[in-house]
Amino acid sequence: MAILRRLWLALAAVVLLYPIAIMISGSFQSMSMMMFMPPKLLPFPATMKNYADLFMGLDVLPWIKNTLIVVFGNIVGAVVVASFAGYGFSVYRFKGRKAAMMFLLALVVIPNDVIIIPTFMILRVVRLLNNPMGVILPRIISVMGLLLFKAYIDQIAVELIDAGRIDGAGEWRIMLQLILPQCTPIMGFMAIVHGVMGFSDFFMQLLVLQRASARTFIVGMIMHVRALDTNMHINEISVAMAVGTILFVPMLILFLSTNKLFIKGLSMSGVRG
């Protein structure tokens, strides 16, 4: 059974990684090589022309700055809101708590795409279009993060909180010095999830950040490819694959460097004490 399971995992890995390998290989190929069927996994001869065409006369520094603002804003905002809300739902027994939890659980099944147009209309009214905060604020309220923090804090001994109160510590000090240091796996998990979301949330960023100088890296690069003039003999297909490769590499590095923390945070959030 173990051998059969490994074979299935290997087959699934090949199926999932094959399109990515084609994308990376295609970014180093000319148009004539791209027309070969089946596609070549190894580009020979390899060319850097697609990347040269992509960055020709292009200033990406404003897009990188906006992306960093959105990514770190998403991470900090989501972790702060989810941790404090999770702490409140876990520690306090207030009126309407069960009804609020049922409402939050119902929100989990609502796709973000359903509320994106009402969100856009609200952002337009409050004048947050073409502003990174217009992308950050709708994403920092994470129901999933709240539930993960609540489940994790539930397993922390109540005696720890009671001991802090007996010693005269206020609720803020208990939360910041006693509870949060024990929630680092969940905080790391939330940072990874919302970091990826802040980097790859293309549709929301395209809708809100319409001015060229306000765009993030992913929106700017994709819109730049669409604007390329085909009469200048620019291979748009391979250039698009070059864009995909550039966007894929940071996500790959992030996953490879934090996958253990991601798995630990996801698994520990389901443990109940």
Phi and psi in degrees as GROMACS dihedral restraints (atoms count N, CA, C in turn):
[ dihedral_restraints ]
;  ai    aj    ak    al  type     phi  dphi    fc
    3     4     5     6     1   -64.4    20    10
    4     5     6     7     1   -40.7    20    10
    6     7     8     9     1   -65.3    20    10
    7     8     9    10     1   -42.8    20    10
    9    10    11    12     1   -62.9    20    10
   10    11    12    13     1   -40.0    20    10
   12    13    14    15     1   -64.9    20    10
   13    14    15    16     1   -39.7    20    10
   15    16    17    18     1   -67.2    20    10
   16    17    18    19     1   -36.2    20    10
   18    19    20    21     1   -64.7    20    10
   19    20    21    22     1   -41.4    20    10
   21    22    23    24     1   -63.9    20    10
   22    23    24    25     1   -41.2    20    10
   24    25    26    27     1   -64.7    20    10
   25    26    27    28     1   -40.3    20    10
   27    28    29    30     1   -64.8    20    10
   28    29    30    31     1   -41.6    20    10
   30    31    32    33     1   -63.3    20    10
   31    32    33    34     1   -43.0    20    10
   33    34    35    36     1   -63.8    20    10
   34    35    36    37     1   -38.1    20    10
   36    37    38    39     1   -64.3    20    10
   37    38    39    40     1   -41.5    20    10
   39    40    41    42     1   -63.6    20    10
   40    41    42    43     1   -45.3    20    10
   42    43    44    45     1   -61.8    20    10
   43    44    45    46     1   -40.1    20    10
   45    46    47    48     1   -76.2    20    10
   46    47    48    49     1   -34.6    20    10
   48    49    50    51     1   -88.2    20    10
   49    50    51    52     1   -19.1    20    10
   51    52    53    54     1   -60.1    20    10
   52    53    54    55     1   -48.6    20    10
   54    55    56    57     1   -60.6    20    10
   55    56    57    58     1   -35.2    20    10
   57    58    59    60     1   -66.7    20    10
   58    59    60    61     1   -40.7    20    10
   60    61    62    63     1   -63.8    20    10
   61    62    63    64     1   -40.2    20    10
   63    64    65    66     1   -63.0    20    10
   64    65    66    67     1   -40.3    20    10
   66    67    68    69     1   -63.1    20    10
   67    68    69    70     1   -47.9    20    10
   69    70    71    72     1   -64.7    20    10
   70    71    72    73     1   -43.0    20    10
   72    73    74    75     1   -64.9    20    10
   73    74    75    76     1   -41.6    20    10
   75    76    77    78     1   -64.6    20    10
   76    77    78    79     1   -25.7    20    10
   78    79    80    81     1   -69.5    20    10
   79    80    81    82     1   -16.3    20    10
   81    82    83    84     1  -108.6    20    10
   82    83    84    85     1    14.7    20    10
   84    85    86    87     1  -114.7    20    10
   85    86    87    88     1   155.2    20    10
   87    88    89    90     1   -82.1    20    10
   88    89    90    91     1   171.0    20    10
   90    91    92    93     1   -62.7    20    10
   91    92    93    94     1   -39.1    20    10
   93    94    95    96     1   -63.1    20    10
   94    95    96    97     1   -38.7    20    10
   96    97    98    99     1   -70.2    20    10
   97    98    99   100     1   -31.1    20    10
   99   100   101   102     1   -66.6    20    10
  100   101   102   103     1   -22.7    20    10
  102   103   104   105     1   -80.6    20    10
  103   104   105   106     1    -9.2    20    10
  105   106   107   108     1   -66.9    20    10
  106   107   108   109     1   140.3    20    10
  108   109   110   111     1  -126.9    20    10
  109   110   111   112     1   127.5    20    10
  111   112   113   114     1   -71.5    20    10
  112   113   114   115     1   159.3    20    10
  114   115   116   117     1   -59.7    20    10
  115   116   117   118     1   147.2    20    10
  117   118   119   120     1   -82.9    20    10
  118   119   120   121     1   132.0    20    10
  120   121   122   123     1   -78.9    20    10
  121   122   123   124     1   -29.7    20    10
  123   124   125   126     1  -110.7    20    10
  124   125   126   127     1   113.9    20    10
  126   127   128   129     1   -73.1    20    10
  127   128   129   130     1   119.0    20    10
  129   130   131   132     1  -147.0    20    10
  130   131   132   133     1   118.6    20    10
  132   133   134   135     1   -77.3    20    10
  133   134   135   136     1   142.5    20    10
  135   136   137   138     1   -78.1    20    10
  136   137   138   139     1   149.2    20    10
  138   139   140   141     1  -137.3    20    10
  139   140   141   142     1   146.7    20    10
  141   142   143   144     1  -102.6    20    10
  142   143   144   145     1    10.5    20    10
  144   145   146   147     1   -62.3    20    10
  145   146   147   148     1   -35.9    20    10
  147   148   149   150     1   -61.9    20    10
  148   149   150   151     1   -41.5    20    10
  150   151   152   153     1   -71.3    20    10
  151   152   153   154     1   -36.1    20    10
  153   154   155   156     1   -64.3    20    10
  154   155   156   157     1   -43.7    20    10
  156   157   158   159     1   -64.2    20    10
  157   158   159   160     1   -35.8    20    10
  159   160   161   162     1   -66.3    20    10
  160   161   162   163     1   -43.8    20    10
  162   163   164   165     1   -96.5    20    10
  163   164   165   166     1     5.8    20    10
  165   166   167   168     1   -64.3    20    10
  166   167   168   169     1   116.8    20    10
  168   169   170   171     1    63.4    20    10
  169   170   171   172     1    26.4    20    10
  171   172   173   174     1  -111.4    20    10
  172   173   174   175     1   129.9    20    10
  174   175   176   177     1  -103.8    20    10
  175   176   177   178     1   104.9    20    10
  177   178   179   180     1   -97.0    20    10
  178   179   180   181     1    -3.7    20    10
  180   181   182   183     1   -60.8    20    10
  181   182   183   184     1   -43.1    20    10
  183   184   185   186     1   -61.6    20    10
  184   185   186   187     1   -36.4    20    10
  186   187   188   189     1   -67.2    20    10
  187   188   189   190     1   -40.1    20    10
  189   190   191   192     1   -65.2    20    10
  190   191   192   193     1   -42.1    20    10
  192   193   194   195     1   -61.6    20    10
  193   194   195   196     1   -46.1    20    10
  195   196   197   198     1   -63.6    20    10
  196   197   198   199     1   -37.6    20    10
  198   199   200   201     1   -64.4    20    10
  199   200   201   202     1   -43.8    20    10
  201   202   203   204     1   -62.6    20    10
  202   203   204   205     1   -39.2    20    10
  204   205   206   207     1   -62.6    20    10
  205   206   207   208     1   -45.5    20    10
  207   208   209   210     1   -66.5    20    10
  208   209   210   211     1   -44.7    20    10
  210   211   212   213     1   -63.8    20    10
  211   212   213   214     1   -52.0    20    10
  213   214   215   216     1   -70.1    20    10
  214   215   216   217     1   -32.2    20    10
  216   217   218   219     1   -64.3    20    10
  217   218   219   220     1   -42.0    20    10
  219   220   221   222     1   -61.1    20    10
  220   221   222   223     1   -46.1    20    10
  222   223   224   225     1   -63.6    20    10
  223   224   225   226     1   -53.9    20    10
  225   226   227   228     1   -63.1    20    10
  226   227   228   229     1   -47.4    20    10
  228   229   230   231     1   -62.1    20    10
  229   230   231   232     1   -46.1    20    10
  231   232   233   234     1   -66.1    20    10
  232   233   234   235     1   -42.3    20    10
  234   235   236   237     1   -65.8    20    10
  235   236   237   238     1   -43.6    20    10
  237   238   239   240     1   -64.2    20    10
  238   239   240   241     1   -50.4    20    10
  240   241   242   243     1   -64.2    20    10
  241   242   243   244     1   -47.1    20    10
  243   244   245   246     1   -66.8    20    10
  244   245   246   247     1   -38.9    20    10
  246   247   248   249     1   -67.0    20    10
  247   248   249   250     1   -45.3    20    10
  249   250   251   252     1   -71.6    20    10
  250   251   252   253     1   -38.5    20    10
  252   253   254   255     1   -66.9    20    10
  253   254   255   256     1   -42.5    20    10
  255   256   257   258     1   -61.7    20    10
  256   257   258   259     1   -39.1    20    10
  258   259   260   261     1   -63.3    20    10
  259   260   261   262     1   -43.1    20    10
  261   262   263   264     1   -63.3    20    10
  262   263   264   265     1   -44.6    20    10
  264   265   266   267     1   -70.4    20    10
  265   266   267   268     1   -27.5    20    10
  267   268   269   270     1   -82.3    20    10
  268   269   270   271     1   -39.3    20    10
  270   271   272   273     1   -91.9    20    10
  271   272   273   274     1   -40.2    20    10
  273   274   275   276     1   -95.6    20    10
  274   275   276   277     1   145.5    20    10
  276   277   278   279     1  -114.1    20    10
  277   278   279   280     1    86.8    20    10
  279   280   281   282     1  -105.8    20    10
  280   281   282   283     1   163.9    20    10
  282   283   284   285     1   -67.3    20    10
  283   284   285   286     1   132.7    20    10
  285   286   287   288     1    85.4    20    10
  286   287   288   289     1     9.1    20    10
  288   289   290   291     1   -62.8    20    10
  289   290   291   292     1   -46.6    20    10
  291   292   293   294     1   -65.0    20    10
  292   293   294   295     1   -40.1    20    10
  294   295   296   297     1   -64.7    20    10
  295   296   297   298     1   -39.3    20    10
  297   298   299   300     1   -65.5    20    10
  298   299   300   301     1   -39.0    20    10
  300   301   302   303     1   -65.3    20    10
  301   302   303   304     1   -40.6    20    10
  303   304   305   306     1   -64.3    20    10
  304   305   306   307     1   -38.0    20    10
  306   307   308   309     1   -64.9    20    10
  307   308   309   310     1   -41.4    20    10
  309   310   311   312     1   -65.7    20    10
  310   311   312   313     1   -40.8    20    10
  312   313   314   315     1   -63.1    20    10
  313   314   315   316     1   -35.7    20    10
  315   316   317   318     1   -67.3    20    10
  316   317   318   319     1   -32.8    20    10
  318   319   320   321     1   -67.1    20    10
  319   320   321   322     1   -25.2    20    10
  321   322   323   324     1   -61.1    20    10
  322   323   324   325     1   -34.3    20    10
  324   325   326   327     1   -84.0    20    10
  325   326   327   328     1    -2.9    20    10
  327   328   329   330     1   -88.9    20    10
  328   329   330   331     1   118.0    20    10
  330   331   332   333     1   -65.9    20    10
  331   332   333   334     1   148.1    20    10
  333   334   335   336     1   -62.6    20    10
  334   335   336   337     1   -30.3    20    10
  336   337   338   339     1   -64.7    20    10
  337   338   339   340     1   -23.7    20    10
  339   340   341   342     1   -68.9    20    10
  340   341   342   343     1   -33.6    20    10
  342   343   344   345     1  -104.8    20    10
  343   344   345   346     1     9.1    20    10
  345   346   347   348     1   -71.1    20    10
  346   347   348   349     1   -34.8    20    10
  348   349   350   351     1   -70.5    20    10
  349   350   351   352     1   -48.0    20    10
  351   352   353   354     1   -57.5    20    10
  352   353   354   355     1   -37.1    20    10
  354   355   356   357     1   -62.6    20    10
  355   356   357   358     1   -43.4    20    10
  357   358   359   360     1   -60.7    20    10
  358   359   360   361     1   -41.9    20    10
  360   361   362   363     1   -64.7    20    10
  361   362   363   364     1   -39.6    20    10
  363   364   365   366     1   -65.1    20    10
  364   365   366   367     1   -43.4    20    10
  366   367   368   369     1   -62.8    20    10
  367   368   369   370     1   -34.8    20    10
  369   370   371   372     1   -67.7    20    10
  370   371   372   373     1   -38.6    20    10
  372   373   374   375     1   -66.1    20    10
  373   374   375   376     1   -41.4    20    10
  375   376   377   378     1   -88.3    20    10
  376   377   378   379     1     7.4    20    10
  378   379   380   381     1    61.6    20    10
  379   380   381   382     1    48.7    20    10
  381   382   383   384     1  -113.2    20    10
  382   383   384   385     1    12.8    20    10
  384   385   386   387     1   -71.7    20    10
  385   386   387   388     1   147.6    20    10
  387   388   389   390     1    60.0    20    10
  388   389   390   391     1    29.2    20    10
  390   391   392   393     1  -131.8    20    10
  391   392   393   394     1   130.4    20    10
  393   394   395   396     1   -54.7    20    10
  394   395   396   397     1   -29.6    20    10
  396   397   398   399     1   -64.7    20    10
  397   398   399   400     1   -24.7    20    10
  399   400   401   402     1   -68.2    20    10
  400   401   402   403     1   -23.2    20    10
  402   403   404   405     1   -91.9    20    10
  403   404   405   406     1   -33.0    20    10
  405   406   407   408     1   -75.0    20    10
  406   407   408   409     1   -50.1    20    10
  408   409   410   411     1   -58.2    20    10
  409   410   411   412     1   -43.7    20    10
  411   412   413   414     1   -67.9    20    10
  412   413   414   415     1   -16.1    20    10
  414   415   416   417     1  -101.7    20    10
  415   416   417   418     1   -11.1    20    10
  417   418   419   420     1   -80.3    20    10
  418   419   420   421     1   -16.5    20    10
  420   421   422   423     1   -87.5    20    10
  421   422   423   424     1    98.5    20    10
  423   424   425   426     1  -111.0    20    10
  424   425   426   427     1   108.5    20    10
  426   427   428   429     1   -64.3    20    10
  427   428   429   430     1   -40.6    20    10
  429   430   431   432     1   -59.8    20    10
  430   431   432   433     1   -43.9    20    10
  432   433   434   435     1   -64.0    20    10
  433   434   435   436     1   -40.5    20    10
  435   436   437   438     1   -59.6    20    10
  436   437   438   439     1   -46.4    20    10
  438   439   440   441     1   -66.3    20    10
  439   440   441   442     1   -36.5    20    10
  441   442   443   444     1   -65.4    20    10
  442   443   444   445     1   -44.8    20    10
  444   445   446   447     1   -64.9    20    10
  445   446   447   448     1   -40.7    20    10
  447   448   449   450     1   -61.4    20    10
  448   449   450   451     1   -46.4    20    10
  450   451   452   453     1   -63.2    20    10
  451   452   453   454     1   -35.3    20    10
  453   454   455   456     1   -74.5    20    10
  454   455   456   457     1   -42.2    20    10
  456   457   458   459     1   -69.0    20    10
  457   458   459   460     1   -28.8    20    10
  459   460   461   462     1   -58.0    20    10
  460   461   462   463     1   -30.4    20    10
  462   463   464   465     1   -86.2    20    10
  463   464   465   466     1    -7.8    20    10
  465   466   467   468     1   -76.2    20    10
  466   467   468   469     1   135.3    20    10
  468   469   470   471     1   -58.8    20    10
  469   470   471   472     1   132.3    20    10
  471   472   473   474     1   -63.3    20    10
  472   473   474   475     1   -28.8    20    10
  474   475   476   477     1   -59.8    20    10
  475   476   477   478     1   -29.8    20    10
  477   478   479   480     1   -64.7    20    10
  478   479   480   481     1   -43.4    20    10
  480   481   482   483     1   -68.5    20    10
  481   482   483   484     1   -42.7    20    10
  483   484   485   486     1   -63.1    20    10
  484   485   486   487     1   -38.4    20    10
  486   487   488   489     1   -63.9    20    10
  487   488   489   490     1   -39.1    20    10
  489   490   491   492     1   -63.8    20    10
  490   491   492   493     1   -39.3    20    10
  492   493   494   495     1   -68.3    20    10
  493   494   495   496     1   -38.9    20    10
  495   496   497   498     1   -63.5    20    10
  496   497   498   499     1   -36.3    20    10
  498   499   500   501     1   -75.1    20    10
  499   500   501   502     1    -2.0    20    10
  501   502   503   504     1    93.2    20    10
  502   503   504   505     1     9.0    20    10
  504   505   506   507     1   -75.3    20    10
  505   506   507   508     1   137.5    20    10
  507   508   509   510     1   -77.0    20    10
  508   509   510   511     1   173.1    20    10
  510   511   512   513     1   -64.6    20    10
  511   512   513   514     1   -36.6    20    10
  513   514   515   516     1   -64.4    20    10
  514   515   516   517     1   -43.1    20    10
  516   517   518   519     1   -67.4    20    10
  517   518   519   520     1   -39.7    20    10
  519   520   521   522     1   -61.3    20    10
  520   521   522   523     1   -44.2    20    10
  522   523   524   525     1   -65.3    20    10
  523   524   525   526     1   -47.2    20    10
  525   526   527   528     1   -78.1    20    10
  526   527   528   529     1   -34.7    20    10
  528   529   530   531     1  -102.7    20    10
  529   530   531   532     1   -25.1    20    10
  531   532   533   534     1  -105.8    20    10
  532   533   534   535     1   -40.4    20    10
  534   535   536   537     1   -90.4    20    10
  535   536   537   538     1   -53.4    20    10
  537   538   539   540     1   -58.7    20    10
  538   539   540   541     1   -40.6    20    10
  540   541   542   543     1   -59.2    20    10
  541   542   543   544     1   -24.1    20    10
  543   544   545   546     1   -87.9    20    10
  544   545   546   547     1    -6.7    20    10
  546   547   548   549     1  -102.9    20    10
  547   548   549   550     1    18.7    20    10
  549   550   551   552     1   -59.7    20    10
  550   551   552   553     1   -35.4    20    10
  552   553   554   555     1   -61.2    20    10
  553   554   555   556     1   -41.9    20    10
  555   556   557   558     1   -69.7    20    10
  556   557   558   559     1   -38.4    20    10
  558   559   560   561     1   -62.9    20    10
  559   560   561   562     1   -40.8    20    10
  561   562   563   564     1   -64.9    20    10
  562   563   564   565     1   -42.2    20    10
  564   565   566   567     1   -60.3    20    10
  565   566   567   568     1   -46.3    20    10
  567   568   569   570     1   -63.4    20    10
  568   569   570   571     1   -39.2    20    10
  570   571   572   573     1   -62.4    20    10
  571   572   573   574     1   -41.7    20    10
  573   574   575   576     1   -65.7    20    10
  574   575   576   577     1   -48.9    20    10
  576   577   578   579     1   -61.6    20    10
  577   578   579   580     1   -47.8    20    10
  579   580   581   582     1   -79.1    20    10
  580   581   582   583     1   -22.9    20    10
  582   583   584   585     1   -66.3    20    10
  583   584   585   586     1   -44.6    20    10
  585   586   587   588     1   -64.2    20    10
  586   587   588   589     1   -41.5    20    10
  588   589   590   591     1   -62.3    20    10
  589   590   591   592     1   -43.0    20    10
  591   592   593   594     1   -65.4    20    10
  592   593   594   595     1   -29.7    20    10
  594   595   596   597     1   -80.8    20    10
  595   596   597   598     1   -35.1    20    10
  597   598   599   600     1  -113.0    20    10
  598   599   600   601     1     9.7    20    10
  600   601   602   603     1   -78.3    20    10
  601   602   603   604     1    71.5    20    10
  603   604   605   606     1   -64.6    20    10
  604   605   606   607     1   -49.1    20    10
  606   607   608   609     1   -63.9    20    10
  607   608   609   610     1   -45.0    20    10
  609   610   611   612     1   -64.5    20    10
  610   611   612   613     1   -41.9    20    10
  612   613   614   615     1   -68.5    20    10
  613   614   615   616     1   -36.9    20    10
  615   616   617   618     1   -64.6    20    10
  616   617   618   619     1   -37.8    20    10
  618   619   620   621     1   -72.7    20    10
  619   620   621   622     1   -39.0    20    10
  621   622   623   624     1   -90.7    20    10
  622   623   624   625     1   -42.3    20    10
  624   625   626   627     1   -96.6    20    10
  625   626   627   628     1    80.4    20    10
  627   628   629   630     1   -87.8    20    10
  628   629   630   631     1   -29.7    20    10
  630   631   632   633     1   -72.4    20    10
  631   632   633   634     1   140.8    20    10
  633   634   635   636     1   -58.8    20    10
  634   635   636   637     1   -39.7    20    10
  636   637   638   639     1   -72.9    20    10
  637   638   639   640     1   -17.1    20    10
  639   640   641   642     1   -95.4    20    10
  640   641   642   643     1    -5.0    20    10
  642   643   644   645     1   -68.5    20    10
  643   644   645   646     1   153.3    20    10
  645   646   647   648     1   -86.8    20    10
  646   647   648   649     1   175.5    20    10
  648   649   650   651     1   -63.3    20    10
  649   650   651   652     1   -45.2    20    10
  651   652   653   654     1   -66.0    20    10
  652   653   654   655     1   -41.7    20    10
  654   655   656   657     1   -68.5    20    10
  655   656   657   658     1   -44.7    20    10
  657   658   659   660     1   -61.3    20    10
  658   659   660   661     1   -44.1    20    10
  660   661   662   663     1   -67.2    20    10
  661   662   663   664     1   -43.8    20    10
  663   664   665   666     1   -67.9    20    10
  664   665   666   667     1   -41.2    20    10
  666   667   668   669     1   -67.2    20    10
  667   668   669   670     1   -32.5    20    10
  669   670   671   672     1   -65.6    20    10
  670   671   672   673     1   -41.3    20    10
  672   673   674   675     1   -63.9    20    10
  673   674   675   676     1   -41.1    20    10
  675   676   677   678     1   -64.2    20    10
  676   677   678   679     1   -28.3    20    10
  678   679   680   681     1   -88.3    20    10
  679   680   681   682     1    -3.6    20    10
  681   682   683   684     1   -64.5    20    10
  682   683   684   685     1   140.4    20    10
  684   685   686   687     1   -86.3    20    10
  685   686   687   688     1   114.2    20    10
  687   688   689   690     1   -65.6    20    10
  688   689   690   691     1   -20.7    20    10
  690   691   692   693     1   -70.9    20    10
  691   692   693   694     1    -9.9    20    10
  693   694   695   696     1   -92.8    20    10
  694   695   696   697     1    15.2    20    10
  696   697   698   699     1    61.1    20    10
  697   698   699   700     1    38.4    20    10
  699   700   701   702     1   -95.6    20    10
  700   701   702   703     1   127.2    20    10
  702   703   704   705     1   -78.6    20    10
  703   704   705   706     1    93.0    20    10
  705   706   707   708     1   -65.8    20    10
  706   707   708   709     1   -34.1    20    10
  708   709   710   711     1   -64.4    20    10
  709   710   711   712     1   -50.2    20    10
  711   712   713   714     1   -69.7    20    10
  712   713   714   715     1   -33.5    20    10
  714   715   716   717     1   -65.2    20    10
  715   716   717   718     1   -39.9    20    10
  717   718   719   720     1   -62.5    20    10
  718   719   720   721     1   -37.6    20    10
  720   721   722   723     1   -68.3    20    10
  721   722   723   724     1   -32.8    20    10
  723   724   725   726     1   -64.4    20    10
  724   725   726   727     1   -40.3    20    10
  726   727   728   729     1   -62.5    20    10
  727   728   729   730     1   -45.3    20    10
  729   730   731   732     1   -59.5    20    10
  730   731   732   733     1   -39.2    20    10
  732   733   734   735     1   -65.7    20    10
  733   734   735   736     1   -43.3    20    10
  735   736   737   738     1   -62.5    20    10
  736   737   738   739     1   -38.6    20    10
  738   739   740   741     1   -75.9    20    10
  739   740   741   742     1   -26.3    20    10
  741   742   743   744     1   -78.6    20    10
  742   743   744   745     1   -35.8    20    10
  744   745   746   747     1   -60.3    20    10
  745   746   747   748     1   -46.1    20    10
  747   748   749   750     1   -60.7    20    10
  748   749   750   751     1   -37.6    20    10
  750   751   752   753     1   -67.0    20    10
  751   752   753   754     1   -37.0    20    10
  753   754   755   756     1   -65.6    20    10
  754   755   756   757     1   -45.1    20    10
  756   757   758   759     1   -62.4    20    10
  757   758   759   760     1   -42.2    20    10
  759   760   761   762     1   -62.3    20    10
  760   761   762   763     1   -42.8    20    10
  762   763   764   765     1   -67.4    20    10
  763   764   765   766     1   -45.7    20    10
  765   766   767   768     1   -64.6    20    10
  766   767   768   769     1   -30.9    20    10
  768   769   770   771     1   -86.8    20    10
  769   770   771   772     1   -15.8    20    10
  771   772   773   774     1  -130.3    20    10
  772   773   774   775     1    11.5    20    10
  774   775   776   777     1   -63.3    20    10
  775   776   777   778     1   -35.2    20    10
  777   778   779   780     1   -65.6    20    10
  778   779   780   781     1   -41.3    20    10
  780   781   782   783     1   -66.4    20    10
  781   782   783   784     1   -38.2    20    10
  783   784   785   786     1   -61.3    20    10
  784   785   786   787     1   -48.8    20    10
  786   787   788   789     1   -67.0    20    10
  787   788   789   790     1   -40.3    20    10
  789   790   791   792     1   -63.4    20    10
  790   791   792   793     1   -45.2    20    10
  792   793   794   795     1   -64.9    20    10
  793   794   795   796     1   -39.3    20    10
  795   796   797   798     1   -68.9    20    10
  796   797   798   799     1   -39.5    20    10
  798   799   800   801     1   -75.1    20    10
  799   800   801   802     1   -40.7    20    10
  801   802   803   804     1   -70.9    20    10
  802   803   804   805     1   -23.6    20    10
  804   805   806   807     1   -68.3    20    10
  805   806   807   808     1   -19.6    20    10
  807   808   809   810     1   -94.9    20    10
  808   809   810   811     1     1.4    20    10
  810   811   812   813     1   -85.9    20    10
  811   812   813   814     1   129.7    20    10
  813   814   815   816     1  -113.6    20    10
  814   815   816   817     1   132.1    20    10
